[in-house]
Amino acid sequence: MVIPVYKGKNLLSELLERIMFALKSLDSSPEIILVEDGCPEGSWDKIVALQKDFPEIIGLKLSRNFGQHYAITAGLDHAVGEWVVVMDCDLQDRPEEIPNLYAEAQKGFDVVLARRENRKDGFFKRLGSRIFYRTLAYLTGSRQDESIGNFGIYHRKVIDQVIGMRESIRYFPTMIKWVGFCQTSIPVVHEANAGRTSTYNTRKLFNLALDIMLAYSDKPVRLTVKLGLFVALTGFLFAIFTLFRYWTGEIIVAGYASLIISLWVLSGLVLITLGVVGLYIGKTFEGVKNRPIYIIEKKTTP
């Protein structure tokens, strides 16, 4: 089980108690990997202290805040079980749903995702999430379900393929979708936020969407090509129309307004195109640096 921890110090005790109670019905020896993602509130000390009561815990402390999906990658790299559960630490993902996910997986599925019905998030978070997923679906050309997040159970062969993808931009749900295998989802109860402030604001969602778009889609480049063709065609038609007016004597002096408008529009389009291409070049440059995806500062010992 892999759980990224950020601003969830006060929820860890209840989370672990509920996990252990939920797993009693399963004949297994659980392994709970808590990845402290550079949390500013001292979650690492709490993880170390909880290991005395919960020897199933493996704690990983990242050297700084790398981000949720990088923390998940760190946990997956250290997970050894045949089935791996990924969930958040904020108790909105209910541990009591884990047996249901596992039972569904035993029907022959490699991935069982938790589909959150009646999300208990605030209005603005739900609105931002809806815009994020719809934009992502359009740019990547693949269906995105805003009711499905990280929470789910994954077979070892799926996890092996995901951790084999070492690109610098990480987004766990898209990576799971890309690797394929036999996937399904089941409805789960989504709980209200247990007093923990969401770490995803509008700016972070926008930056995340931009990173995913650049990593998994070339659609922005295609759109700029289409826009360029449209502008070129429009300019060609406008030129023919202008020549026709000139030949018929309607134009005596060239218009100043049309010249200025053309310069501004074309300059803007050129800058947009260069910006999109520059973003791709920047992400390519970032990838070829071959830096580690994350850095582990500390690890608990059994």
Salt bridges, closest charged atoms under 4 A:
GLU14 OE2 - ARG18 NH1 3.29
GLU36 OE2 - LYS61 NZ 3.17
ASP77 OD2 - ARG166 NH2 3.18
GLU82 OE2 - HIS155 NE2 3.48
ASP90 OD2 - ARG196 NH1 3.53
GLU96 OE1 - ARG18 NH2 2.94
GLU96 OE1 - ARG94 NH2 3.87
GLU97 OE2 - ARG94 NH1 3.09
GLU104 OE1 - LYS107 NZ 3.11
ASP110 OD1 - LYS157 NZ 3.35
ASP121 OD2 - ARG119 NH2 2.66
ASP121 OD1 - LYS125 NZ 3.63
GLU146 OE2 - ARG130 NE 3.40
ASP160 OD1 - ARG156 NE 3.05
GLU191 OE2 - ARG18 NH2 3.20
GLU191 OE2 - ARG94 NE 2.93
ASP211 OD1 - LYS283 NZ 2.80
ASP218 OD1 - ARG222 NE 3.04
GLU250 OE1 - ARG245 NE 3.36
GLU286 OE1 - LYS283 NZ 3.77
